[in-house]
């Protein structure tokens, strides 16, 4: 960067640039916004970042992000412990929770099998899922990995690992989005919608 820009400003721009989805222009805008903003905004942001790293950890049961162990969902006796939704990332837990329709528990894998990125089954929380099911009490594992090659490969691997336990393994249905037009739907999605059809 130019010598006209102080090193502290350059450092923050570079730090923001390393975040996913933040390019150099956005990083610069964020940095200069914080320079003009009231001091308490910068201090609040700094404290929130410090808290994020010092107070959060993974739940020892489901591996979701939490500040207490086990997490509030795993502690909640009202939730159905016999059902476990398996997701790739903690953000996926939020997506399922937003539906308001699921009252079971979760297991977060922290990624998907991706040979291209060097992520194998041993890098995910699959062994912990199998051990959790073997402890008993889980009757159904609902695999909710993302549709696509990595998600499908992960789902198949998880299913094979769970097969000896005898637990029921299901996968989220896939098909046409609500409000979508058939003419704009790709052939794979349409094929899955046809295969997943049900009685009216």
VENQUI-V841372 format. One record per backbone hydrogen bond with DSSP energy under -0.5 kcal/mol. NH is the residue of the N-H (numbers start at 1). CO is the residue of the C=O. If there is no record, write none. Layout:
BEGIN
((NH & CO) (NH & CO))
END
This chain:
BEGIN
((5 & 2) (6 & 4) (10 & 6) (11 & 7) (12 & 8) (13 & 9) (14 & 10) (15 & 11) (16 & 12) (17 & 13) (18 & 14) (18 & 15) (19 & 16) (22 & 19) (23 & 21) (27 & 23) (28 & 24) (29 & 25) (30 & 26) (31 & 27) (32 & 28) (33 & 29) (34 & 30) (35 & 31) (36 & 32) (37 & 33) (41 & 38) (42 & 38) (43 & 39) (44 & 40) (45 & 41) (46 & 42) (47 & 43) (48 & 44) (49 & 45) (50 & 46) (51 & 47) (52 & 48) (53 & 49) (54 & 50) (55 & 51) (56 & 51) (56 & 52) (57 & 66) (59 & 64) (63 & 59) (66 & 57) (75 & 71) (76 & 72) (77 & 75) (79 & 76) (80 & 103) (81 & 79) (83 & 80) (84 & 140) (85 & 105) (86 & 84) (86 & 142) (87 & 85) (87 & 107) (92 & 89) (93 & 89) (93 & 90) (94 & 90) (95 & 91) (96 & 92) (97 & 93) (98 & 94) (99 & 95) (99 & 96) (100 & 96) (100 & 97) (105 & 80) (105 & 83) (107 & 85) (108 & 62) (109 & 87) (109 & 107) (110 & 88) (111 & 88) (114 & 119) (117 & 114) (118 & 114) (118 & 115) (119 & 114) (120 & 118) (123 & 120) (124 & 121) (125 & 109) (126 & 121) (126 & 124) (129 & 125) (130 & 126) (131 & 127) (132 & 128) (133 & 129) (134 & 130) (135 & 131) (136 & 133) (139 & 82) (139 & 137) (140 & 82) (141 & 168) (142 & 84) (142 & 140) (143 & 141) (143 & 170) (144 & 86) (144 & 142) (152 & 148) (153 & 149) (154 & 150) (155 & 151) (156 & 152) (157 & 153) (158 & 154) (159 & 155) (160 & 156) (161 & 157) (162 & 158) (163 & 159) (164 & 160) (165 & 162) (166 & 162) (166 & 163) (167 & 162) (168 & 139) (170 & 141) (172 & 143) (180 & 177) (184 & 181) (185 & 182) (190 & 186) (191 & 187) (192 & 188) (193 & 189) (194 & 190) (195 & 191) (196 & 192) (197 & 194))
END
